[in-house]
């Protein structure tokens, strides 16, 4: 399972009454490694004033890697994180998450998500990720 959904939240979903705050809380609780990764990147942009921050360190274990992959592979989760943090999220390989603030240029985002960007982010350590 991607998320640990409480019976209450499942009941709300059945009634179509899930708020972004409820969903974000579920993500934060269920996928703490992914949540912390995105949070830390957003904090880094705030501290440095840069419009882009990314992570280039592989997750410490398979559990963390799985959390990150589940969060990034879900449009609903990624979209909710983007709305919550007011950033644009991009993902490469099994660990390289980037956040782009509203001040980031479209060109910097496109460069990151381009085939060239993906190819340049390859390394032997990431073959099995």
N, CA, C and O atoms as a GROMACS GRO file, in nm:
protein
  516
    1UNK      N    1   0.083  -0.118   0.000
    1UNK     CA    2   0.000   0.000   0.000
    1UNK      C    3   0.087   0.125   0.000
    1UNK      O    4   0.194   0.127   0.060
    2UNK      N    5   0.040   0.225  -0.066
    2UNK     CA    6   0.112   0.351  -0.070
    2UNK      C    7   0.094   0.432   0.056
    2UNK      O    8   0.189   0.492   0.107
    3UNK      N    9  -0.028   0.434   0.109
    3UNK     CA   10  -0.061   0.518   0.225
    3UNK      C   11  -0.129   0.437   0.334
    3UNK      O   12  -0.200   0.341   0.306
    4UNK      N   13  -0.106   0.477   0.457
    4UNK     CA   14  -0.178   0.422   0.571
    4UNK      C   15  -0.300   0.509   0.591
    4UNK      O   16  -0.292   0.618   0.648
    5UNK      N   17  -0.414   0.460   0.544
    5UNK     CA   18  -0.538   0.540   0.547
    5UNK      C   19  -0.622   0.497   0.667
    5UNK      O   20  -0.658   0.380   0.680
    6UNK      N   21  -0.651   0.592   0.752
    6UNK     CA   22  -0.733   0.563   0.870
    6UNK      C   23  -0.876   0.532   0.826
    6UNK      O   24  -0.920   0.576   0.719
    7UNK      N   25  -0.950   0.457   0.907
    7UNK     CA   26  -1.090   0.432   0.875
    7UNK      C   27  -1.171   0.562   0.859
    7UNK      O   28  -1.260   0.570   0.774
    8UNK      N   29  -1.139   0.661   0.939
    8UNK     CA   30  -1.209   0.789   0.931
    8UNK      C   31  -1.183   0.856   0.796
    8UNK      O   32  -1.276   0.906   0.733
    9UNK      N   33  -1.057   0.857   0.754
    9UNK     CA   34  -1.024   0.920   0.626
    9UNK      C   35  -1.084   0.841   0.509
    9UNK      O   36  -1.129   0.901   0.411
   10UNK      N   37  -1.086   0.711   0.520
   10UNK     CA   38  -1.149   0.629   0.416
   10UNK      C   39  -1.298   0.658   0.408
   10UNK      O   40  -1.356   0.666   0.300
   11UNK      N   41  -1.360   0.674   0.524
   11UNK     CA   42  -1.501   0.710   0.528
   11UNK      C   43  -1.525   0.846   0.463
   11UNK      O   44  -1.621   0.864   0.388
   12UNK      N   45  -1.438   0.942   0.492
   12UNK     CA   46  -1.448   1.074   0.431
   12UNK      C   47  -1.433   1.063   0.278
   12UNK      O   48  -1.506   1.129   0.204
   13UNK      N   49  -1.340   0.981   0.234
   13UNK     CA   50  -1.318   0.964   0.090
   13UNK      C   51  -1.442   0.904   0.024
   13UNK      O   52  -1.479   0.943  -0.086
   14UNK      N   53  -1.505   0.810   0.091
   14UNK     CA   54  -1.627   0.750   0.037
   14UNK      C   55  -1.739   0.854   0.024
   14UNK      O   56  -1.825   0.841  -0.063
   15UNK      N   57  -1.738   0.955   0.109
   15UNK     CA   58  -1.837   1.062   0.102
   15UNK      C   59  -1.789   1.180   0.017
   15UNK      O   60  -1.859   1.281   0.006
   16UNK      N   61  -1.671   1.167  -0.042
   16UNK     CA   62  -1.610   1.274  -0.123
   16UNK      C   63  -1.590   1.400  -0.040
   16UNK      O   64  -1.621   1.511  -0.084
   17UNK      N   65  -1.538   1.382   0.083
   17UNK     CA   66  -1.520   1.493   0.176
   17UNK      C   67  -1.376   1.505   0.225
   17UNK      O   68  -1.353   1.548   0.338
   18UNK      N   69  -1.279   1.468   0.143
   18UNK     CA   70  -1.139   1.475   0.183
   18UNK      C   71  -1.082   1.612   0.145
   18UNK      O   72  -1.089   1.654   0.030
   19UNK      N   73  -1.027   1.680   0.243
   19UNK     CA   74  -0.964   1.809   0.217
   19UNK      C   75  -0.816   1.788   0.185
   19UNK      O   76  -0.760   1.682   0.213
   20UNK      N   77  -0.756   1.890   0.127
   20UNK     CA   78  -0.611   1.883   0.103
   20UNK      C   79  -0.537   1.861   0.235
   20UNK      O   80  -0.441   1.785   0.240
   21UNK      N   81  -0.581   1.928   0.339
   21UNK     CA   82  -0.514   1.914   0.469
   21UNK      C   83  -0.520   1.770   0.519
   21UNK      O   84  -0.421   1.719   0.572
   22UNK      N   85  -0.634   1.705   0.502
   22UNK     CA   86  -0.648   1.564   0.543
   22UNK      C   87  -0.553   1.476   0.462
   22UNK      O   88  -0.486   1.388   0.517
   23UNK      N   89  -0.549   1.500   0.331
   23UNK     CA   90  -0.466   1.420   0.243
   23UNK      C   91  -0.318   1.444   0.273
   23UNK      O   92  -0.239   1.350   0.278
   24UNK      N   93  -0.280   1.568   0.292
   24UNK     CA   94  -0.141   1.602   0.325
   24UNK      C   95  -0.100   1.535   0.456
   24UNK      O   96   0.011   1.482   0.466
   25UNK      N   97  -0.187   1.538   0.555
   25UNK     CA   98  -0.156   1.472   0.682
   25UNK      C   99  -0.134   1.323   0.663
   25UNK      O  100  -0.046   1.264   0.725
   26UNK      N  101  -0.214   1.262   0.577
   26UNK     CA  102  -0.199   1.119   0.548
   26UNK      C  103  -0.064   1.092   0.481
   26UNK      O  104   0.004   0.994   0.514
   27UNK      N  105  -0.025   1.176   0.387
   27UNK     CA  106   0.105   1.161   0.320
   27UNK      C  107   0.218   1.176   0.421
   27UNK      O  108   0.310   1.095   0.426
   28UNK      N  109   0.209   1.281   0.500
   28UNK     CA  110   0.313   1.311   0.600
   28UNK      C  111   0.332   1.196   0.697
   28UNK      O  112   0.445   1.160   0.732
   29UNK      N  113   0.221   1.139   0.741
   29UNK     CA  114   0.226   1.028   0.837
   29UNK      C  115   0.270   0.896   0.772
   29UNK      O  116   0.347   0.820   0.831
   30UNK      N  117   0.222   0.871   0.652
   30UNK     CA  118   0.249   0.743   0.585
   30UNK      C  119   0.387   0.736   0.520
   30UNK      O  120   0.449   0.630   0.516
   31UNK      N  121   0.434   0.849   0.470
   31UNK     CA  122   0.559   0.851   0.393
   31UNK      C  123   0.653   0.958   0.450
   31UNK      O  124   0.684   1.056   0.382
   32UNK      N  125   0.699   0.938   0.574
   32UNK     CA  126   0.778   1.043   0.639
   32UNK      C  127   0.910   1.075   0.567
   32UNK      O  128   0.952   1.190   0.567
   33UNK      N  129   0.973   0.977   0.506
   33UNK     CA  130   1.098   1.006   0.435
   33UNK      C  131   1.071   1.099   0.316
   33UNK      O  132   1.142   1.197   0.297
   34UNK      N  133   0.970   1.068   0.239
   34UNK     CA  134   0.936   1.152   0.123
   34UNK      C  135   0.893   1.291   0.169
   34UNK      O  136   0.935   1.391   0.112
   35UNK      N  137   0.811   1.296   0.273
   35UNK     CA  138   0.765   1.424   0.326
   35UNK      C  139   0.885   1.509   0.370
   35UNK      O  140   0.895   1.627   0.336
   36UNK      N  141   0.976   1.448   0.446
   36UNK     CA  142   1.092   1.522   0.494
   36UNK      C  143   1.182   1.568   0.379
   36UNK      O  144   1.237   1.678   0.384
   37UNK      N  145   1.196   1.485   0.277
   37UNK     CA  146   1.278   1.521   0.163
   37UNK      C  147   1.224   1.649   0.097
   37UNK      O  148   1.299   1.745   0.076
   38UNK      N  149   1.096   1.650   0.066
   38UNK     CA  150   1.036   1.766   0.001
   38UNK      C  151   1.041   1.886   0.095
   38UNK      O  152   1.074   1.997   0.052
   39UNK      N  153   1.009   1.866   0.222
   39UNK     CA  154   1.012   1.976   0.320
   39UNK      C  155   1.150   2.038   0.329
   39UNK      O  156   1.163   2.161   0.330
   40UNK      N  157   1.254   1.955   0.336
   40UNK     CA  158   1.390   2.006   0.347
   40UNK      C  159   1.431   2.084   0.222
   40UNK      O  160   1.501   2.184   0.232
   41UNK      N  161   1.390   2.038   0.105
   41UNK     CA  162   1.422   2.110  -0.017
   41UNK      C  163   1.352   2.246  -0.020
   41UNK      O  164   1.412   2.346  -0.061
   42UNK      N  165   1.228   2.250   0.023
   42UNK     CA  166   1.154   2.376   0.029
   42UNK      C  167   1.221   2.470   0.129
   42UNK      O  168   1.238   2.589   0.102
   43UNK      N  169   1.260   2.417   0.245
   43UNK     CA  170   1.330   2.499   0.344
   43UNK      C  171   1.461   2.552   0.289
   43UNK      O  172   1.499   2.666   0.317
   44UNK      N  173   1.531   2.470   0.212
   44UNK     CA  174   1.658   2.514   0.154
   44UNK      C  175   1.637   2.634   0.061
   44UNK      O  176   1.715   2.729   0.063
   45UNK      N  177   1.532   2.628  -0.021
   45UNK     CA  178   1.507   2.742  -0.111
   45UNK      C  179   1.475   2.867  -0.030
   45UNK      O  180   1.515   2.978  -0.066
   46UNK      N  181   1.402   2.850   0.079
   46UNK     CA  182   1.366   2.965   0.163
   46UNK      C  183   1.491   3.025   0.228
   46UNK      O  184   1.505   3.148   0.236
   47UNK      N  185   1.582   2.940   0.276
   47UNK     CA  186   1.703   2.989   0.343
   47UNK      C  187   1.800   3.052   0.246
   47UNK      O  188   1.861   3.154   0.277
   48UNK      N  189   1.816   2.994   0.129
   48UNK     CA  190   1.917   3.042   0.035
   48UNK      C  191   1.864   3.149  -0.060
   48UNK      O  192   1.942   3.224  -0.119
   49UNK      N  193   1.733   3.156  -0.075
   49UNK     CA  194   1.675   3.250  -0.171
   49UNK      C  195   1.682   3.198  -0.314
   49UNK      O  196   1.639   3.267  -0.407
   50UNK      N  197   1.735   3.078  -0.331
   50UNK     CA  198   1.741   3.017  -0.464
   50UNK      C  199   1.601   2.973  -0.506
   50UNK      O  200   1.515   2.948  -0.421
   51UNK      N  201   1.579   2.962  -0.635
   51UNK     CA  202   1.447   2.921  -0.684
   51UNK      C  203   1.441   2.772  -0.714
   51UNK      O  204   1.339   2.722  -0.762
   52UNK      N  205   1.550   2.701  -0.684
   52UNK     CA  206   1.560   2.558  -0.714
   52UNK      C  207   1.644   2.491  -0.606
   52UNK      O  208   1.745   2.546  -0.562
   53UNK      N  209   1.602   2.373  -0.565
   53UNK     CA  210   1.684   2.289  -0.476
   53UNK      C  211   1.658   2.144  -0.513
   53UNK      O  212   1.546   2.107  -0.547
   54UNK      N  213   1.762   2.064  -0.505
   54UNK     CA  214   1.745   1.921  -0.536
   54UNK      C  215   1.825   1.836  -0.440
   54UNK      O  216   1.918   1.882  -0.374
   55UNK      N  217   1.787   1.710  -0.435
   55UNK     CA  218   1.855   1.612  -0.353
   55UNK      C  219   1.934   1.520  -0.445
   55UNK      O  220   1.881   1.470  -0.544
   56UNK      N  221   2.060   1.497  -0.412
   56UNK     CA  222   2.141   1.407  -0.492
   56UNK      C  223   2.196   1.290  -0.410
   56UNK      O  224   2.285   1.219  -0.454
   57UNK      N  225   2.141   1.273  -0.291
   57UNK     CA  226   2.186   1.165  -0.203
   57UNK      C  227   2.081   1.054  -0.205
   57UNK      O  228   1.963   1.078  -0.183
   58UNK      N  229   2.126   0.933  -0.232
   58UNK     CA  230   2.035   0.818  -0.238
   58UNK      C  231   1.971   0.794  -0.101
   58UNK      O  232   2.034   0.820   0.002
   59UNK      N  233   1.848   0.744  -0.099
   59UNK     CA  234   1.783   0.710   0.027
   59UNK      C  235   1.869   0.611   0.107
   59UNK      O  236   1.942   0.531   0.047
   60UNK      N  237   1.860   0.615   0.238
   60UNK     CA  238   1.947   0.530   0.322
   60UNK      C  239   1.913   0.381   0.316
   60UNK      O  240   1.999   0.297   0.346
   61UNK      N  241   1.791   0.348   0.278
   61UNK     CA  242   1.752   0.206   0.274
   61UNK      C  243   1.634   0.187   0.180
   61UNK      O  244   1.579   0.283   0.126
   62UNK      N  245   1.596   0.061   0.161
   62UNK     CA  246   1.486   0.031   0.068
   62UNK      C  247   1.352   0.088   0.114
   62UNK      O  248   1.271   0.129   0.032
   63UNK      N  249   1.330   0.092   0.244
   63UNK     CA  250   1.204   0.148   0.295
   63UNK      C  251   1.192   0.295   0.257
   63UNK      O  252   1.088   0.340   0.209
   64UNK      N  253   1.298   0.370   0.278
   64UNK     CA  254   1.298   0.512   0.242
   64UNK      C  255   1.283   0.529   0.092
   64UNK      O  256   1.208   0.615   0.045
   65UNK      N  257   1.355   0.449   0.016
   65UNK     CA  258   1.346   0.456  -0.129
   65UNK      C  259   1.204   0.427  -0.176
   65UNK      O  260   1.152   0.495  -0.265
   66UNK      N  261   1.140   0.328  -0.115
   66UNK     CA  262   1.002   0.294  -0.150
   66UNK      C  263   0.906   0.408  -0.120
   66UNK      O  264   0.815   0.435  -0.198
   67UNK      N  265   0.926   0.475  -0.007
   67UNK     CA  266   0.840   0.589   0.026
   67UNK      C  267   0.854   0.700  -0.076
   67UNK      O  268   0.754   0.759  -0.120
   68UNK      N  269   0.977   0.728  -0.115
   68UNK     CA  270   1.000   0.834  -0.212
   68UNK      C  271   0.939   0.799  -0.347
   68UNK      O  272   0.876   0.882  -0.412
   69UNK      N  273   0.959   0.675  -0.389
   69UNK     CA  274   0.903   0.632  -0.518
   69UNK      C  275   0.751   0.637  -0.516
   69UNK      O  276   0.689   0.681  -0.613
   70UNK      N  277   0.689   0.593  -0.406
   70UNK     CA  278   0.543   0.596  -0.399
   70UNK      C  279   0.490   0.739  -0.406
   70UNK      O  280   0.391   0.766  -0.475
   71UNK      N  281   0.554   0.830  -0.335
   71UNK     CA  282   0.507   0.970  -0.337
   71UNK      C  283   0.525   1.033  -0.474
   71UNK      O  284   0.436   1.103  -0.522
   72UNK      N  285   0.638   1.009  -0.537
   72UNK     CA  286   0.666   1.072  -0.666
   72UNK      C  287   0.589   1.007  -0.781
   72UNK      O  288   0.567   1.071  -0.884
   73UNK      N  289   0.549   0.881  -0.765
   73UNK     CA  290   0.478   0.810  -0.872
   73UNK      C  291   0.329   0.839  -0.873
   73UNK      O  292   0.258   0.799  -0.965
   74UNK      N  293   0.280   0.907  -0.772
   74UNK     CA  294   0.137   0.936  -0.761
   74UNK      C  295   0.110   1.080  -0.800
   74UNK      O  296   0.157   1.173  -0.734
   75UNK      N  297   0.034   1.099  -0.905
   75UNK     CA  298  -0.006   1.236  -0.942
   75UNK      C  299  -0.080   1.304  -0.829
   75UNK      O  300  -0.056   1.421  -0.801
   76UNK      N  301  -0.170   1.232  -0.763
   76UNK     CA  302  -0.248   1.292  -0.655
   76UNK      C  303  -0.157   1.339  -0.542
   76UNK      O  304  -0.175   1.449  -0.489
   77UNK      N  305  -0.060   1.256  -0.503
   77UNK     CA  306   0.030   1.295  -0.394
   77UNK      C  307   0.123   1.408  -0.436
   77UNK      O  308   0.140   1.505  -0.363
   78UNK      N  309   0.181   1.396  -0.553
   78UNK     CA  310   0.272   1.501  -0.601
   78UNK      C  311   0.198   1.634  -0.614
   78UNK      O  312   0.248   1.738  -0.572
   79UNK      N  313   0.079   1.630  -0.671
   79UNK     CA  314   0.000   1.752  -0.686
   79UNK      C  315  -0.034   1.814  -0.551
   79UNK      O  316  -0.027   1.936  -0.534
   80UNK      N  317  -0.069   1.730  -0.455
   80UNK     CA  318  -0.102   1.781  -0.321
   80UNK      C  319   0.021   1.843  -0.256
   80UNK      O  320   0.010   1.948  -0.192
   81UNK      N  321   0.136   1.780  -0.271
   81UNK     CA  322   0.260   1.836  -0.215
   81UNK      C  323   0.294   1.969  -0.282
   81UNK      O  324   0.337   2.064  -0.216
   82UNK      N  325   0.276   1.975  -0.413
   82UNK     CA  326   0.303   2.100  -0.484
   82UNK      C  327   0.211   2.212  -0.435
   82UNK      O  328   0.256   2.324  -0.413
   83UNK      N  329   0.084   2.182  -0.418
   83UNK     CA  330  -0.010   2.284  -0.369
   83UNK      C  331   0.027   2.326  -0.226
   83UNK      O  332   0.027   2.444  -0.193
   84UNK      N  333   0.057   2.227  -0.143
   84UNK     CA  334   0.086   2.256  -0.002
   84UNK      C  335   0.209   2.345   0.013
   84UNK      O  336   0.208   2.441   0.090
   85UNK      N  337   0.314   2.313  -0.060
   85UNK     CA  338   0.440   2.386  -0.047
   85UNK      C  339   0.455   2.500  -0.148
   85UNK      O  340   0.552   2.576  -0.144
   86UNK      N  341   0.359   2.512  -0.239
   86UNK     CA  342   0.362   2.613  -0.344
   86UNK      C  343   0.492   2.606  -0.426
   86UNK      O  344   0.561   2.706  -0.445
   87UNK      N  345   0.522   2.485  -0.472
   87UNK     CA  346   0.639   2.459  -0.555
   87UNK      C  347   0.598   2.367  -0.669
   87UNK      O  348   0.488   2.312  -0.672
   88UNK      N  349   0.689   2.352  -0.761
   88UNK     CA  350   0.676   2.253  -0.868
   88UNK      C  351   0.778   2.145  -0.837
   88UNK      O  352   0.894   2.176  -0.809
   89UNK      N  353   0.738   2.018  -0.842
   89UNK     CA  354   0.826   1.907  -0.809
   89UNK      C  355   0.863   1.833  -0.936
   89UNK      O  356   0.781   1.812  -1.024
   90UNK      N  357   0.990   1.794  -0.943
   90UNK     CA  358   1.038   1.711  -1.053
   90UNK      C  359   1.117   1.596  -0.993
   90UNK      O  360   1.169   1.606  -0.881
   91UNK      N  361   1.126   1.486  -1.067
   91UNK     CA  362   1.187   1.364  -1.012
   91UNK      C  363   1.269   1.294  -1.120
   91UNK      O  364   1.224   1.278  -1.233
   92UNK      N  365   1.388   1.252  -1.082
   92UNK     CA  366   1.474   1.172  -1.170
   92UNK      C  367   1.524   1.052  -1.093
   92UNK      O  368   1.551   1.060  -0.973
   93UNK      N  369   1.536   0.940  -1.161
   93UNK     CA  370   1.588   0.817  -1.103
   93UNK      C  371   1.513   0.778  -0.977
   93UNK      O  372   1.393   0.802  -0.966
   94UNK      N  373   1.584   0.719  -0.883
   94UNK     CA  374   1.517   0.671  -0.763
   94UNK      C  375   1.531   0.764  -0.645
   94UNK      O  376   1.483   0.733  -0.536
   95UNK      N  377   1.597   0.878  -0.664
   95UNK     CA  378   1.618   0.964  -0.548
   95UNK      C  379   1.627   1.112  -0.577
   95UNK      O  380   1.612   1.193  -0.485
   96UNK      N  381   1.651   1.151  -0.697
   96UNK     CA  382   1.676   1.293  -0.723
   96UNK      C  383   1.545   1.369  -0.737
   96UNK      O  384   1.483   1.372  -0.844
   97UNK      N  385   1.504   1.429  -0.629
   97UNK     CA  386   1.384   1.511  -0.624
   97UNK      C  387   1.430   1.656  -0.631
   97UNK      O  388   1.529   1.694  -0.569
   98UNK      N  389   1.357   1.736  -0.705
   98UNK     CA  390   1.386   1.879  -0.712
   98UNK      C  391   1.258   1.957  -0.689
   98UNK      O  392   1.150   1.914  -0.730
   99UNK      N  393   1.272   2.071  -0.625
   99UNK     CA  394   1.159   2.163  -0.611
   99UNK      C  395   1.197   2.294  -0.678
   99UNK      O  396   1.311   2.341  -0.669
  100UNK      N  397   1.100   2.351  -0.744
  100UNK     CA  398   1.115   2.478  -0.814
  100UNK      C  399   1.012   2.574  -0.756
  100UNK      O  400   0.892   2.546  -0.758
  101UNK      N  401   1.059   2.687  -0.706
  101UNK     CA  402   0.966   2.786  -0.653
  101UNK      C  403   0.899   2.859  -0.768
  101UNK      O  404   0.933   2.839  -0.885
  102UNK      N  405   0.804   2.943  -0.735
  102UNK     CA  406   0.734   3.019  -0.839
  102UNK      C  407   0.827   3.116  -0.910
  102UNK      O  408   0.797   3.162  -1.020
  103UNK      N  409   0.940   3.149  -0.847
  103UNK     CA  410   1.038   3.238  -0.910
  103UNK      C  411   1.128   3.166  -1.009
  103UNK      O  412   1.200   3.230  -1.086
  104UNK      N  413   1.126   3.034  -1.008
  104UNK     CA  414   1.214   2.956  -1.098
  104UNK      C  415   1.171   2.977  -1.243
  104UNK      O  416   1.052   2.988  -1.273
  105UNK      N  417   1.267   2.982  -1.329
  105UNK     CA  418   1.235   3.000  -1.471
  105UNK      C  419   1.183   2.869  -1.528
  105UNK      O  420   1.219   2.760  -1.484
  106UNK      N  421   1.098   2.883  -1.626
  106UNK     CA  422   1.047   2.765  -1.696
  106UNK      C  423   1.164   2.690  -1.759
  106UNK      O  424   1.163   2.567  -1.767
  107UNK      N  425   1.264   2.764  -1.805
  107UNK     CA  426   1.381   2.704  -1.868
  107UNK      C  427   1.457   2.613  -1.771
  107UNK      O  428   1.502   2.505  -1.810
  108UNK      N  429   1.473   2.655  -1.646
  108UNK     CA  430   1.545   2.570  -1.550
  108UNK      C  431   1.467   2.442  -1.522
  108UNK      O  432   1.526   2.335  -1.507
  109UNK      N  433   1.335   2.452  -1.514
  109UNK     CA  434   1.253   2.332  -1.496
  109UNK      C  435   1.265   2.240  -1.618
  109UNK      O  436   1.287   2.120  -1.603
  110UNK      N  437   1.250   2.295  -1.736
  110UNK     CA  438   1.258   2.215  -1.859
  110UNK      C  439   1.394   2.148  -1.872
  110UNK      O  440   1.403   2.034  -1.917
  111UNK      N  441   1.500   2.218  -1.835
  111UNK     CA  442   1.634   2.160  -1.840
  111UNK      C  443   1.643   2.038  -1.748
  111UNK      O  444   1.700   1.935  -1.784
  112UNK      N  445   1.585   2.050  -1.629
  112UNK     CA  446   1.590   1.940  -1.532
  112UNK      C  447   1.513   1.818  -1.582
  112UNK      O  448   1.560   1.705  -1.567
  113UNK      N  449   1.396   1.839  -1.642
  113UNK     CA  450   1.312   1.727  -1.684
  113UNK      C  451   1.338   1.682  -1.827
  113UNK      O  452   1.266   1.596  -1.878
  114UNK      N  453   1.437   1.737  -1.892
  114UNK     CA  454   1.467   1.702  -2.031
  114UNK      C  455   1.535   1.565  -2.041
  114UNK      O  456   1.591   1.517  -1.943
  115UNK      N  457   1.530   1.503  -2.160
  115UNK     CA  458   1.606   1.380  -2.180
  115UNK      C  459   1.754   1.399  -2.147
  115UNK      O  460   1.817   1.310  -2.089
  116UNK      N  461   1.810   1.513  -2.185
  116UNK     CA  462   1.951   1.540  -2.157
  116UNK      C  463   1.975   1.540  -2.005
  116UNK      O  464   2.071   1.479  -1.957
  117UNK      N  465   1.887   1.608  -1.930
  117UNK     CA  466   1.899   1.611  -1.785
  117UNK      C  467   1.892   1.472  -1.725
  117UNK      O  468   1.969   1.438  -1.634
  118UNK      N  469   1.802   1.392  -1.776
  118UNK     CA  470   1.789   1.254  -1.726
  118UNK      C  471   1.915   1.174  -1.756
  118UNK      O  472   1.965   1.102  -1.669
  119UNK      N  473   1.966   1.185  -1.877
  119UNK     CA  474   2.085   1.109  -1.916
  119UNK      C  475   2.207   1.152  -1.836
  119UNK      O  476   2.288   1.068  -1.796
  120UNK      N  477   2.222   1.280  -1.811
  120UNK     CA  478   2.336   1.328  -1.734
  120UNK      C  479   2.328   1.290  -1.587
  120UNK      O  480   2.428   1.298  -1.516
  121UNK      N  481   2.212   1.248  -1.540
  121UNK     CA  482   2.194   1.209  -1.401
  121UNK      C  483   2.216   1.059  -1.381
  121UNK      O  484   2.189   1.008  -1.272
  122UNK      N  485   2.262   0.989  -1.480
  122UNK     CA  486   2.284   0.845  -1.468
  122UNK      C  487   2.420   0.816  -1.406
  122UNK      O  488   2.517   0.890  -1.428
  123UNK      N  489   2.426   0.709  -1.330
  123UNK     CA  490   2.553   0.663  -1.274
  123UNK      C  491   2.540   0.514  -1.246
  123UNK      O  492   2.429   0.464  -1.229
  124UNK      N  493   2.653   0.443  -1.241
  124UNK     CA  494   2.648   0.298  -1.214
  124UNK      C  495   2.580   0.262  -1.084
  124UNK      O  496   2.518   0.156  -1.073
  125UNK      N  497   2.589   0.351  -0.982
  125UNK     CA  498   2.526   0.322  -0.853
  125UNK      C  499   2.374   0.316  -0.863
  125UNK      O  500   2.309   0.258  -0.776
  126UNK      N  501   2.317   0.375  -0.966
  126UNK     CA  502   2.172   0.386  -0.976
  126UNK      C  503   2.111   0.281  -1.071
  126UNK      O  504   1.992   0.289  -1.102
  127UNK      N  505   2.189   0.186  -1.115
  127UNK     CA  506   2.139   0.088  -1.211
  127UNK      C  507   2.019   0.011  -1.156
  127UNK      O  508   1.925  -0.016  -1.231
  128UNK      N  509   2.020  -0.025  -1.031
  128UNK     CA  510   1.914  -0.107  -0.974
  128UNK      C  511   1.813  -0.028  -0.893
  128UNK      O  512   1.739  -0.086  -0.814
  129UNK      N  513   1.809   0.101  -0.909
  129UNK     CA  514   1.719   0.178  -0.823
  129UNK      C  515   1.575   0.171  -0.870
  129UNK      O  516   1.487   0.230  -0.808
   0.00000   0.00000   0.00000
